[in-house]
Amino acid sequence: MSAAPSLPARRTPPGVFVALVLTLAIGWLVVTLDGGRLFSLPTTVSLLHVAAGLGLVAVGQTLVIVGGSLDLSVAYVVSLSTLVAAETMAGDDGALLPAICLALAASATIGLVNGLLVTTARINPFIATVGVGLLLKGYLDNGYDGPAGKTAPSLVQGLGYQRVGPVPLSFLLLLAVAAAAWFVLTRTRFGHHLIAVGGDPEVARLSGVRGTRVLVTAHVLCALCAGLAGVYLASRLGAGAPRVGTEGLYDLESIAAVVLGGTALAGGRGGVVGTVGGVLLLASIDAVFNQLEVDVFFSR
């Protein structure tokens, strides 16, 4: 049972990478004709930073979508985790590890609530996660008027701005998380079960798969990825930001990256490699528009 459903996750959709190459080629030509430089070091670094934040959220989103679910609360989880991390650190390097653990624990708890609402309460994933997101939005709007807390200097210097050549440390973190998610989807029993549940929940149940446990775990992992993205954004901003997730459109853009990467919204088919390609495609379009100074509302 587990071997057959794993095949869709192993396919790498070539279309998104062809689109990525074409976008970069056409973008380079247009930007060059406009007098700019698309592949300069600052532009490349900025592109990879954008891809890192969005990519962390999109990798988690891939897991729930493959399982036939969805998470529209991720933008608020990102915002909340930046605040939890920054306020716990309060500019102290000694509080770095507890702050990260607390931010991830808060994110995992939200993911657990989402998973239980979807599975145990049998609420549609769209309704359940939007509802949780609105509850978080109410808390953020009432509790914060602007940035709060202060990120530990070591996190800002490390995850926020340190590079290995032209590649930011945050992008290497994204690659590590994506590799781990790829391994989980293609090489573990949980991954096979997740694909089976996304393909046909009833057949998966009759085959002995505990769909409730699988989907709850997927939602927890999705929220953890969003929390990790929040920690990264806190390192970039130097403080917690109550609206960074919604202003960055991490909910809708993460779903767009997943779909561009070849994952079916109905579940049961897709993979992380394509999602990373979708993230790079969206980040490349953003970089081209920035070079051309296209209005942000036009680009979105």
C-alpha positions in Angstrom: 0.0 0.0 0.0 2.7 2.4 0.9 4.9 2.0 -2.2 2.2 3.0 -4.8 1.1 6.3 -3.2 4.6 7.5 -2.8 5.2 7.8 -6.5 3.5 11.2 -7.0 5.7 12.8 -4.3 8.8 11.6 -6.2 7.9 13.2 -9.4 9.6 16.6 -10.0 7.4 18.8 -12.1 9.7 20.2 -14.8 7.3 23.0 -15.8 8.0 25.2 -12.9 11.8 25.1 -13.4 11.3 25.8 -17.1 9.2 28.8 -16.2 11.8 29.9 -13.7 14.6 29.8 -16.3 12.4 31.7 -18.8 11.4 34.2 -16.2 15.0 34.9 -15.3 16.1 35.1 -18.9 13.3 37.5 -19.9 13.6 39.4 -16.7 17.4 39.9 -17.3 16.7 41.2 -20.8 14.0 43.6 -19.7 16.0 44.9 -16.7 19.1 45.3 -18.8 17.3 47.2 -21.5 16.0 49.4 -18.7 19.5 50.1 -17.5 19.5 47.9 -14.4 21.3 44.7 -13.3 19.2 41.7 -12.3 22.1 39.4 -11.4 24.0 41.8 -9.2 25.1 40.6 -5.8 22.6 42.8 -3.8 19.7 41.7 -6.0 20.7 38.0 -5.8 21.0 38.2 -2.0 17.6 40.0 -1.7 16.0 37.4 -4.0 17.2 34.5 -1.8 16.1 36.3 1.4 12.6 36.6 -0.1 12.7 33.0 -1.1 13.8 31.9 2.4 10.9 33.4 4.2 8.2 32.4 1.7 9.9 29.0 1.2 9.8 28.0 4.9 6.0 28.7 5.0 5.4 27.0 1.6 7.2 23.8 2.6 4.9 23.4 5.5 1.9 24.3 3.3 2.9 21.5 0.9 2.5 18.9 3.7 -1.1 19.8 4.5 -2.1 20.3 0.9 -0.6 16.9 -0.1 -2.8 15.5 2.7 -5.9 17.0 1.3 -6.1 19.9 3.8 -5.1 23.6 3.8 -3.8 26.2 6.3 -4.9 29.8 5.9 -3.7 30.8 9.4 0.0 30.7 8.5 0.3 34.4 8.0 -0.8 35.1 11.5 1.3 32.3 12.9 4.3 34.0 11.3 3.4 37.4 12.9 2.8 35.9 16.3 6.1 33.9 16.3 8.1 37.0 15.5 6.6 38.7 18.6 7.0 35.7 20.9 10.6 35.3 19.8 11.6 39.0 20.0 9.8 39.7 23.3 11.3 36.7 24.9 14.8 37.5 23.7 14.5 41.2 24.7 17.9 41.8 23.1 19.6 39.2 25.2 21.7 36.5 23.5 21.3 34.3 26.6 17.6 34.0 25.9 18.0 33.0 22.3 17.4 29.3 22.6 14.4 29.6 25.0 12.9 32.2 22.8 13.1 30.1 19.6 11.7 27.1 21.5 8.8 29.1 22.9 8.0 30.6 19.4 8.0 27.1 17.9 6.0 25.6 20.8 3.3 28.4 20.3 3.2 27.7 16.6 2.9 23.9 17.1 0.0 24.5 19.5 -1.8 26.5 16.9 -1.1 23.7 14.3 -2.5 21.2 16.8 -5.7 23.2 17.2 -6.0 23.4 13.4 -5.5 19.7 13.0 -8.1 18.8 15.7 -10.7 21.2 14.2 -10.2 19.6 10.8 -10.1 16.0 11.9 -12.0 15.6 15.2 -14.5 18.4 14.8 -14.7 17.7 11.0 -14.7 21.4 10.1 -13.7 22.2 6.5 -10.0 23.2 6.5 -10.7 26.5 4.8 -13.3 27.5 7.5 -11.3 26.0 10.4 -7.9 27.7 9.6 -9.5 31.0 8.6 -11.3 31.0 11.9 -8.1 30.3 13.9 -6.4 33.0 11.8 -9.1 35.6 12.6 -8.7 34.8 16.3 -5.0 35.4 16.1 -5.6 38.6 14.1 -7.9 39.8 16.9 -5.2 39.2 19.5 -2.5 40.8 17.4 -4.7 43.9 16.6 -5.7 44.4 20.1 -2.4 43.7 21.8 0.0 45.5 19.5 0.1 48.8 17.7 3.5 48.3 16.1 6.8 46.5 16.5 7.6 45.0 19.9 10.5 43.3 21.6 14.1 43.2 20.4 15.8 40.3 18.6 19.1 38.9 20.1 22.1 40.5 18.2 23.6 37.1 17.5 20.5 35.9 15.7 20.3 39.2 13.7 24.0 38.8 12.6 23.7 35.1 12.0 20.4 34.0 10.5 19.4 37.5 9.5 22.4 38.7 7.5 25.2 36.2 7.5 26.1 34.7 4.1 28.1 31.9 2.6 29.4 33.6 -0.5 26.3 35.1 -2.2 24.0 32.6 -0.4 22.3 33.8 2.8 22.3 31.5 5.8 18.6 31.7 5.8 18.4 30.2 2.3 20.6 27.3 3.4 18.1 26.8 6.3 15.3 26.6 3.7 17.2 24.0 1.7 17.7 22.0 4.9 14.1 22.1 5.9 13.0 21.3 2.3 15.4 18.3 2.2 14.0 17.1 5.5 10.4 17.4 4.2 11.3 15.7 1.0 12.7 12.8 3.0 9.6 12.6 5.2 7.3 12.6 2.1 9.2 10.1 0.0 11.1 7.8 2.5 8.9 7.4 5.6 5.7 5.6 6.5 4.2 8.9 7.6 4.8 10.4 4.2 3.3 7.5 2.4 0.3 7.6 4.7 -0.1 11.4 4.2 -0.2 10.9 0.4 -2.7 8.1 0.8 -5.0 10.2 3.0 -4.8 13.0 0.5 -5.6 10.7 -2.4 -8.6 8.9 -0.9 -9.3 9.1 2.8 -11.8 6.3 2.8 -9.4 3.9 1.0 -6.6 4.9 3.3 -8.9 4.2 6.3 -9.8 0.8 5.0 -6.1 0.1 4.5 -5.4 0.7 8.1 -4.1 4.3 7.9 -5.0 6.5 10.9 -6.0 9.5 8.9 -6.7 11.7 12.0 -3.2 11.3 13.4 -1.6 11.8 10.0 -3.5 15.1 9.3 -3.0 16.5 12.8 0.8 15.8 12.5 0.8 17.5 9.1 -0.9 20.6 10.5 1.6 20.7 13.4 4.5 20.5 11.0 3.0 23.2 8.8 2.6 25.6 11.8 6.2 24.8 12.9 7.5 25.8 9.5 5.5 29.1 9.7 6.9 29.6 13.2 10.4 29.1 11.9 9.8 31.6 9.2 8.6 34.0 11.9 11.9 33.5 13.8 13.8 34.2 10.6 11.8 37.4 10.0 12.4 38.5 13.5 16.1 38.2 12.9 15.8 40.4 9.7 13.6 43.0 11.3 15.3 43.1 14.7 12.0 43.1 16.5 8.6 41.4 16.4 6.1 42.7 13.9 2.4 42.0 14.3 1.5 42.4 10.7 4.5 41.1 8.8 2.8 37.8 8.0 -0.3 39.4 6.5 1.5 42.2 4.7 3.8 39.6 3.2 0.8 37.6 2.0 2.4 34.4 3.2 -0.9 32.6 3.3 -1.9 33.1 -0.3 1.6 33.2 -1.8 2.6 30.0 0.0 -0.4 28.2 -1.6 0.5 29.8 -5.0 4.1 28.4 -4.7 2.8 25.0 -3.8 0.4 24.9 -6.8 3.0 26.3 -9.2 5.3 23.5 -8.0 2.8 20.8 -9.2 1.0 19.8 -6.0 -2.7 19.2 -6.5 -5.0 21.3 -4.3 -7.2 18.2 -4.0 -4.3 16.4 -2.3 -2.6 13.1 -2.9 -0.1 14.3 -5.4 2.9 16.7 -5.2 6.2 17.3 -3.6 8.6 19.7 -1.9 11.1 20.0 -4.8 8.5 21.6 -7.0 7.4 23.9 -4.2 11.0 25.2 -3.9 10.9 25.9 -7.7 7.6 27.7 -7.2 9.0 29.8 -4.4 12.0 30.8 -6.5 9.7 31.7 -9.4 7.7 34.0 -7.3 10.8 35.5 -5.7 12.3 36.1 -9.2 9.2 37.9 -10.4 9.4 40.0 -7.3 13.0 40.8 -8.0 12.3 41.8 -11.6 9.5 44.1 -10.6 11.7 45.7 -7.9 14.4 46.4 -10.5 11.8 47.9 -12.8 10.3 49.8 -9.9 6.8 48.4 -10.7 4.2 49.4 -8.1 3.9 46.7 -5.4 0.1 46.6 -5.8 0.4 45.9 -9.5 2.8 43.0 -8.8 0.4 41.4 -6.4 
